[in-house]
Amino acid sequence: MELRHLRYFVVLAKELNFRRAAEILRVASPSLSKQIKDLEHELEARLFDRNTKKVKLTSAGVVFLEQAEALLAKANEAVAAVRGAVEGHSGKLRLGIFGPATGEFLPSTLSRFTQTYPHVDVSLKEIGPDEQIAQLENKKIQIAFTINQAGDPEIPHLEHYVVIERDPIVLLSRFHNLAAKKSIKITELAPDTMLCLSDNVTDGRHAALVKELFQKHALKPAKIKQVNSFESMYAFMICNQGVTMGPKLYKVSPPPGIVERPIQVNTGDPKYQIRAVWLKNDTSAPVKNFIDALKLETVLLMGPT
């Protein structure tokens, strides 16, 4: 028994006329008649009483009609589900996020994505930058977000999109002696304690980025203090126990008591990048569709990066 047998039967059961049913199905009447006979033979039951004047369902036909319609409905649901998955209208999307680093662009991108693909199950997982790549490679997430410097080498088995590329800024207490300045020289920051996310959060990358910027100016920070979270970092800054550096995030304001100031940079100084990263061999439509939404949203919100 094939799905076409069920479709032929249901149309004939509705029309109770071989000629009209054949026209709807776009088959010849003899072909329709043969398909119905084959179905009755397989079921070992007569489904229609027919003569030269009329066609009507038998009691077995009435029972089979209900089952055939249910089977066709399930088949149509399966086809729709597969097409939805292929086109990205259904399925799952697992994103790694990293504190305020994704706050500038992620909410608006998610809003755009979920409006277009409301049946995709999106989950967000807060993960440190070093662990993001590991979880991506282990397929626990499908898209990661990392903080890099412009010019950092690409990883061969990963695709990436630069969401943000910005000059560095410094975050410091509003009571800091440099807080009144409109911009700050890197030389003025050298005596300060630089607060950096610890090695177990960023695999040492945050501290490395800070050191590289100082090295460009033939300097090094007086002290680097590692902390385990943004919350700890903010607490130290509010108490004027250090400053931190990172990319400018236009849509994310610093916490109360903390101010941000641009750093006076030279041509060739490192720029910060936030990248969306995914596996090259990931051909799933939700990943592609989310990256498309991310590209559109970042261009609309921030202009080309």
Long-range contacts (C-beta under 8 A, 24 or more apart in sequence): 1-39, 1-42, 1-43, 3-71, 3-72, 3-75, 4-35, 5-35, 5-38, 5-39, 5-42, 6-68, 6-71, 6-72, 7-72, 8-32, 8-35, 8-36, 8-39, 9-36, 9-39, 9-47, 9-64, 9-65, 9-68, 10-65, 10-68, 10-69, 10-72, 12-36, 12-48, 12-55, 13-47, 13-48, 13-57, 13-61, 13-65, 13-68, 16-54, 16-55, 16-56, 16-57, 17-55, 18-50, 18-55, 84-119, 85-285, 86-285, 87-285, 88-117, 88-120, 88-284, 88-285, 88-286, 88-288, 88-289, 89-117, 89-119, 89-120, 89-285, 90-119, 90-120, 91-120, 91-121, 91-284, 91-285, 91-286, 92-120, 92-121, 92-122, 92-123, 92-286, 93-120, 93-121, 93-122, 93-123, 93-142, 93-143, 93-286, 93-287, 93-290, 94-122, 94-123, 94-125, 94-140, 94-141, 94-142, 94-143, 95-122, 95-123, 95-124, 95-125, 95-141, 95-142, 95-143, 95-145, 95-290, 96-125, 96-126, 96-127, 96-132, 96-135, 96-136, 96-141, 96-143, 96-144, 96-145, 97-124, 97-125, 97-126, 97-127, 97-145, 98-126, 98-127, 98-128, 98-129, 98-132, 98-145, 98-147, 99-126, 99-230, 100-230, 100-249, 100-252, 101-145, 101-147, 101-246, 101-247, 101-249, 101-274, 102-145, 102-274, 103-249, 103-251, 103-252, 104-164, 104-249, 104-250, 104-251, 104-252, 104-301, 104-302, 105-163, 105-164, 105-251, 105-294, 105-297, 105-298, 105-301, 105-302, 108-297, 108-301, 109-290, 109-293, 109-294, 109-297, 109-298, 112-293, 112-296, 112-297, 113-289, 113-290, 113-293, 116-289, 116-293, 117-286, 117-289, 120-286, 120-289, 128-197, 128-200, 128-201, 128-202, 128-203, 129-201, 129-202, 129-203, 129-205, 130-200, 130-201, 130-202, 130-203, 130-205, 132-277, 133-158, 133-277, 136-277, 136-278, 136-279, 137-279, 139-279, 142-278, 142-279, 142-282, 142-284, 142-286, 142-287, 143-276, 143-277, 143-278, 143-287, 143-290, 143-291, 144-276, 144-277, 144-278, 145-274, 145-275, 145-276, 145-277, 146-274, 146-275, 146-277, 147-202, 147-205, 147-206, 147-209, 147-246, 147-247, 147-272, 147-273, 147-274, 147-275, 148-205, 148-272, 148-273, 148-274, 148-275, 149-209, 149-212, 149-270, 149-271, 149-272, 149-273, 150-270, 150-271, 150-272, 150-273, 151-270, 152-273, 155-277, 157-279, 157-280, 157-281, 158-277, 158-278, 158-279, 158-280, 159-277, 159-278, 159-279, 159-280, 160-275, 160-276, 160-277, 160-278, 161-275, 161-276, 161-291, 161-294, 161-295, 162-273, 162-274, 162-275, 162-305, 163-273, 163-274, 163-275, 163-276, 163-294, 163-298, 163-305, 164-247, 164-249, 164-272, 164-273, 164-274, 164-298, 164-302, 164-305, 165-247, 165-271, 165-272, 165-273, 165-305, 166-247, 166-248, 166-271, 166-272, 167-247, 167-248, 167-262, 167-263, 167-265, 167-269, 167-271, 167-272, 168-213, 168-245, 168-246, 168-247, 168-248, 168-263, 168-265, 168-269, 168-270, 168-271, 168-272, 169-245, 169-246, 169-247, 169-248, 169-260, 169-261, 169-262, 169-263, 170-243, 170-244, 170-245, 170-260, 170-261, 170-263, 171-237, 171-243, 171-244, 171-245, 171-246, 171-254, 171-258, 171-259, 171-260, 172-237, 172-240, 172-243, 172-244, 172-258, 172-259, 172-261, 173-237, 173-238, 173-239, 173-240, 173-243, 173-257, 173-258, 173-259, 174-257, 174-258, 174-259, 175-240, 176-240, 176-243, 176-259, 178-261, 179-259, 179-261, 181-261, 182-261, 182-262, 183-261, 183-262, 183-263, 183-264, 184-261, 184-262, 184-263, 184-264, 185-263, 185-264, 186-213, 186-214, 186-217, 186-219, 186-263, 186-264, 186-265, 187-217, 187-219, 189-221, 189-243, 189-245, 189-263, 190-214, 190-219, 190-220, 190-221, 190-222, 191-222, 192-221, 192-222, 192-223, 192-242, 192-243, 193-221, 193-222, 193-223, 193-224, 193-225, 193-241, 193-242, 193-243, 194-221, 194-223, 194-224, 194-225, 194-242, 194-243, 194-244, 194-245, 195-225, 195-227, 195-233, 195-236, 195-237, 195-242, 195-243, 195-244, 196-224, 196-225, 196-226, 196-227, 196-244, 197-226, 197-227, 197-228, 197-229, 197-230, 197-233, 198-226, 198-227, 198-228, 199-226, 200-228, 201-228, 201-229, 206-246, 209-245, 209-270, 209-272, 210-245, 212-270, 213-245, 213-263, 213-269, 213-270, 216-266, 216-268, 216-269, 216-270, 217-266, 234-258, 246-272, 247-271, 247-272, 247-273, 247-274, 250-302, 251-301
